Amino acid sequence: MSACTFSIPFSKPADEILNKIRSAIQSQGGQFDGNTESGQFHVEVFGNTIAGSYQSDGSTLNIVITDKPFMIPCSAIESYLGSKLN
């Protein structure tokens, strides 16, 4: 399982952004722990885990995916999360 790193800029308040991501992850049965500065998450997809952490500086969400299925490219995860922010 390979890792990936990406940054997603946002213009809405950080707590609103994180609530959207928390909701998206939890709606898939995942776990989300953190605050507006940093945290971690994991969710099962096709019987495999996607796990990672994030840090936010108030305008950019820096995400590190530490565990993901080989069949799901980093770009798909980045696109999915980016669509939840805007």
Secondary structure, DSSP 4 states (H G I P E B T S, - for coil): ---EEEEEE--S-HHHHHHHHHHHHHHTT-EEEE-SSEEEEEEEETTEEEEEEEEE-SSEEEEEEEE--TTS-HHHHHHHHHHHH-
